Each structure stands twice: as C-alpha cells, then as structure tokens.
Amino acid sequence: MPSIIRMVLTITLVAAICSAATAAARRPDGQWKFFHFDGKDFLPGRAADESPSVALQTGMQPIVQVKGALVGVPLSKGMGAIVGVCFTETSGGKLKAVRPRSVLYPQLPVEIRSGSRLVVSTQTDEQGFFQAVLPAGTYQVSSRRGNVEVNVASGVTTMISLRVGKRMVD
C-alpha cells in the first residue's frame, strides 16, 4: 500500500512540475506586454484599429508603436520610465455608459518636475504620447491644465493618462 501512495504522489508531483513549466514557457520573463489607450485609461492588449500601442518589458525603455518589429533599449541601473498620453474627452463620462472618446494632443509640451526643480521638458509625439527615462523617485508631470504625481521605480515603466482639457457638455 505505501508504494501505491508513493507512486500516486510522484505522478502528481511530476504533473504539477510539467504544468508549471508549460505555463512559464507560455509567458517567459522578458516578453513584451502591450497596452492601448481606450479614450480614458490604458488597457491590456493591442488596439483593435491602427492606433498606437505601448510595449512594456521589465528593465527596458517603453516603446510606442503602431506596427513593426520591437527593438528594445535597456534602462540604465537605477532608472525607471514614464510613458503617457495627453488627451481631452469628447464624449462619454460619468453619466454615460459608453466608451469614452477623446482627442489626443500631438506636439504638446510636457514638463516633469521634482519639487520645484524642472527635471525634463519634452513634448508629445505625433500621436499624443510622450515618454521619459528618469531616476527612481516622485515627480509631477504637467501639461496645460493637466497635472499628476507619479512614482518612478527602478527598472519599471509607469503609464499615465494626462487629461489636459475638459469638454463643455455631454
């Protein structure tokens, strides 16, 4: 009887190890993860249309991409990154149960500060996205009327949606 129990336990253990190995093989460390902007927030996965997606990988600089191959650039030791989008909602909102629509702002100046000190001055790209590589710390990211506080961690990219204007009515 003890040998049957031992055999069942061995088979169970082998099955569990094989299952864990298969799961790890499906999502290996270092795989790019994609996110898209839905008009209000970043959601997992690529956009269904030809809108840009943000590709993230631990320890790598973020990539904003529509299509094409990804060529990653490692983050330097002690550095993290911010990737964001500047937008104004044009419809949707709290009172409507529809997906929000928004206008993205290309070539919009964005400032990143630590306290009162300007750390980076950049601008959004032609699709309304911006990114910056920064030392780990807390920063204020602002553009027009939008302002958000962001914690940057070493080796990690933080995504932010920066609303820079309001629509007048629904």
Contacts in CASP RR format, 6 or more apart in sequence:
PFRMAT RR
TARGET T0000
AUTHOR 0000-0000-0000
METHOD contacts of the structure
MODEL  1
MPSIIRMVLTITLVAAICSAATAAARRPDGQWKFFHFDGKDFLPGRAADE
SPSVALQTGMQPIVQVKGALVGVPLSKGMGAIVGVCFTETSGGKLKAVRP
RSVLYPQLPVEIRSGSRLVVSTQTDEQGFFQAVLPAGTYQVSSRRGNVEV
NVASGVTTMISLRVGKRMVD
29 58 0 8 1.000
30 57 0 8 1.000
30 58 0 8 1.000
31 57 0 8 1.000
32 55 0 8 1.000
32 56 0 8 1.000
32 57 0 8 1.000
32 63 0 8 1.000
32 70 0 8 1.000
33 44 0 8 1.000
33 45 0 8 1.000
33 55 0 8 1.000
33 56 0 8 1.000
33 57 0 8 1.000
34 44 0 8 1.000
34 45 0 8 1.000
34 46 0 8 1.000
34 53 0 8 1.000
34 54 0 8 1.000
34 55 0 8 1.000
34 56 0 8 1.000
35 42 0 8 1.000
35 43 0 8 1.000
35 44 0 8 1.000
35 45 0 8 1.000
35 53 0 8 1.000
35 54 0 8 1.000
35 56 0 8 1.000
35 159 0 8 1.000
36 42 0 8 1.000
36 43 0 8 1.000
36 45 0 8 1.000
36 46 0 8 1.000
36 47 0 8 1.000
36 51 0 8 1.000
36 52 0 8 1.000
36 53 0 8 1.000
36 54 0 8 1.000
37 43 0 8 1.000
37 47 0 8 1.000
37 51 0 8 1.000
37 52 0 8 1.000
37 54 0 8 1.000
37 85 0 8 1.000
37 87 0 8 1.000
37 102 0 8 1.000
37 104 0 8 1.000
37 161 0 8 1.000
38 99 0 8 1.000
38 100 0 8 1.000
39 87 0 8 1.000
39 89 0 8 1.000
39 99 0 8 1.000
39 100 0 8 1.000
39 101 0 8 1.000
39 102 0 8 1.000
39 161 0 8 1.000
40 87 0 8 1.000
40 89 0 8 1.000
40 93 0 8 1.000
40 100 0 8 1.000
40 102 0 8 1.000
40 161 0 8 1.000
41 161 0 8 1.000
42 54 0 8 1.000
42 85 0 8 1.000
42 159 0 8 1.000
42 161 0 8 1.000
45 53 0 8 1.000
46 53 0 8 1.000
47 53 0 8 1.000
50 66 0 8 1.000
50 67 0 8 1.000
51 66 0 8 1.000
51 127 0 8 1.000
52 64 0 8 1.000
52 65 0 8 1.000
52 66 0 8 1.000
52 127 0 8 1.000
52 129 0 8 1.000
53 64 0 8 1.000
53 65 0 8 1.000
53 66 0 8 1.000
54 62 0 8 1.000
54 63 0 8 1.000
54 64 0 8 1.000
54 65 0 8 1.000
54 83 0 8 1.000
54 84 0 8 1.000
54 129 0 8 1.000
54 159 0 8 1.000
55 62 0 8 1.000
55 63 0 8 1.000
55 64 0 8 1.000
55 65 0 8 1.000
55 70 0 8 1.000
56 62 0 8 1.000
56 83 0 8 1.000
56 157 0 8 1.000
56 159 0 8 1.000
57 72 0 8 1.000
58 155 0 8 1.000
58 156 0 8 1.000
59 74 0 8 1.000
59 75 0 8 1.000
59 80 0 8 1.000
59 155 0 8 1.000
59 156 0 8 1.000
60 72 0 8 1.000
60 73 0 8 1.000
60 74 0 8 1.000
60 75 0 8 1.000
61 72 0 8 1.000
61 73 0 8 1.000
61 74 0 8 1.000
61 75 0 8 1.000
61 81 0 8 1.000
61 131 0 8 1.000
61 133 0 8 1.000
61 157 0 8 1.000
62 81 0 8 1.000
62 83 0 8 1.000
62 131 0 8 1.000
62 157 0 8 1.000
63 70 0 8 1.000
63 71 0 8 1.000
63 72 0 8 1.000
64 83 0 8 1.000
64 125 0 8 1.000
64 127 0 8 1.000
64 129 0 8 1.000
64 131 0 8 1.000
66 127 0 8 1.000
75 81 0 8 1.000
75 133 0 8 1.000
75 154 0 8 1.000
75 155 0 8 1.000
76 133 0 8 1.000
77 154 0 8 1.000
78 135 0 8 1.000
78 136 0 8 1.000
78 154 0 8 1.000
78 155 0 8 1.000
79 133 0 8 1.000
79 134 0 8 1.000
79 135 0 8 1.000
79 136 0 8 1.000
79 154 0 8 1.000
79 155 0 8 1.000
80 133 0 8 1.000
80 134 0 8 1.000
80 135 0 8 1.000
80 136 0 8 1.000
80 152 0 8 1.000
80 153 0 8 1.000
80 154 0 8 1.000
80 155 0 8 1.000
80 156 0 8 1.000
80 157 0 8 1.000
80 158 0 8 1.000
81 131 0 8 1.000
81 132 0 8 1.000
81 133 0 8 1.000
81 134 0 8 1.000
81 152 0 8 1.000
81 155 0 8 1.000
81 156 0 8 1.000
81 157 0 8 1.000
81 158 0 8 1.000
82 112 0 8 1.000
82 130 0 8 1.000
82 131 0 8 1.000
82 132 0 8 1.000
82 134 0 8 1.000
82 139 0 8 1.000
82 141 0 8 1.000
82 150 0 8 1.000
82 152 0 8 1.000
82 157 0 8 1.000
82 158 0 8 1.000
82 159 0 8 1.000
82 160 0 8 1.000
83 129 0 8 1.000
83 130 0 8 1.000
83 131 0 8 1.000
83 157 0 8 1.000
83 158 0 8 1.000
83 159 0 8 1.000
83 160 0 8 1.000
84 129 0 8 1.000
84 130 0 8 1.000
84 131 0 8 1.000
84 159 0 8 1.000
84 160 0 8 1.000
84 161 0 8 1.000
84 162 0 8 1.000
85 104 0 8 1.000
85 124 0 8 1.000
85 128 0 8 1.000
85 129 0 8 1.000
85 130 0 8 1.000
85 160 0 8 1.000
85 161 0 8 1.000
85 162 0 8 1.000
86 104 0 8 1.000
86 105 0 8 1.000
86 108 0 8 1.000
86 110 0 8 1.000
86 124 0 8 1.000
86 128 0 8 1.000
86 130 0 8 1.000
86 143 0 8 1.000
86 144 0 8 1.000
86 162 0 8 1.000
86 164 0 8 1.000
87 102 0 8 1.000
87 103 0 8 1.000
87 104 0 8 1.000
87 105 0 8 1.000
87 128 0 8 1.000
87 161 0 8 1.000
87 162 0 8 1.000
87 163 0 8 1.000
87 164 0 8 1.000
88 102 0 8 1.000
88 103 0 8 1.000
88 105 0 8 1.000
88 163 0 8 1.000
88 164 0 8 1.000
88 165 0 8 1.000
88 166 0 8 1.000
88 167 0 8 1.000
89 100 0 8 1.000
89 101 0 8 1.000
89 102 0 8 1.000
89 163 0 8 1.000
89 166 0 8 1.000
89 167 0 8 1.000
90 101 0 8 1.000
90 102 0 8 1.000
90 103 0 8 1.000
90 167 0 8 1.000
91 98 0 8 1.000
91 100 0 8 1.000
91 101 0 8 1.000
91 167 0 8 1.000
91 170 0 8 1.000
92 98 0 8 1.000
92 99 0 8 1.000
92 100 0 8 1.000
92 101 0 8 1.000
92 170 0 8 1.000
93 100 0 8 1.000
93 170 0 8 1.000
95 170 0 8 1.000
96 170 0 8 1.000
104 124 0 8 1.000
104 127 0 8 1.000
104 128 0 8 1.000
104 129 0 8 1.000
105 124 0 8 1.000
105 128 0 8 1.000
105 143 0 8 1.000
105 164 0 8 1.000
106 124 0 8 1.000
106 125 0 8 1.000
106 126 0 8 1.000
106 127 0 8 1.000
106 128 0 8 1.000
107 123 0 8 1.000
107 124 0 8 1.000
107 125 0 8 1.000
107 126 0 8 1.000
108 123 0 8 1.000
108 124 0 8 1.000
108 128 0 8 1.000
108 143 0 8 1.000
108 144 0 8 1.000
108 164 0 8 1.000
109 121 0 8 1.000
109 122 0 8 1.000
109 123 0 8 1.000
109 143 0 8 1.000
110 121 0 8 1.000
110 122 0 8 1.000
110 123 0 8 1.000
110 124 0 8 1.000
110 130 0 8 1.000
110 141 0 8 1.000
110 142 0 8 1.000
110 143 0 8 1.000
110 162 0 8 1.000
111 118 0 8 1.000
111 120 0 8 1.000
111 121 0 8 1.000
111 141 0 8 1.000
111 142 0 8 1.000
111 143 0 8 1.000
112 118 0 8 1.000
112 119 0 8 1.000
112 120 0 8 1.000
112 121 0 8 1.000
112 122 0 8 1.000
112 132 0 8 1.000
112 134 0 8 1.000
112 139 0 8 1.000
112 140 0 8 1.000
112 141 0 8 1.000
113 119 0 8 1.000
113 139 0 8 1.000
113 140 0 8 1.000
113 142 0 8 1.000
114 137 0 8 1.000
114 138 0 8 1.000
114 139 0 8 1.000
114 140 0 8 1.000
115 140 0 8 1.000
119 134 0 8 1.000
119 139 0 8 1.000
120 132 0 8 1.000
120 134 0 8 1.000
122 130 0 8 1.000
122 131 0 8 1.000
122 132 0 8 1.000
123 130 0 8 1.000
124 130 0 8 1.000
124 143 0 8 1.000
134 152 0 8 1.000
135 152 0 8 1.000
136 152 0 8 1.000
136 153 0 8 1.000
136 154 0 8 1.000
137 151 0 8 1.000
137 152 0 8 1.000
137 153 0 8 1.000
138 149 0 8 1.000
138 150 0 8 1.000
138 151 0 8 1.000
138 152 0 8 1.000
139 149 0 8 1.000
139 150 0 8 1.000
139 152 0 8 1.000
140 147 0 8 1.000
140 148 0 8 1.000
140 149 0 8 1.000
140 150 0 8 1.000
141 147 0 8 1.000
141 148 0 8 1.000
141 149 0 8 1.000
141 150 0 8 1.000
141 160 0 8 1.000
141 162 0 8 1.000
142 148 0 8 1.000
142 162 0 8 1.000
143 162 0 8 1.000
143 164 0 8 1.000
144 164 0 8 1.000
144 165 0 8 1.000
145 164 0 8 1.000
145 165 0 8 1.000
146 162 0 8 1.000
146 163 0 8 1.000
146 164 0 8 1.000
146 165 0 8 1.000
147 162 0 8 1.000
148 160 0 8 1.000
148 162 0 8 1.000
150 158 0 8 1.000
150 160 0 8 1.000
151 158 0 8 1.000
152 158 0 8 1.000
END
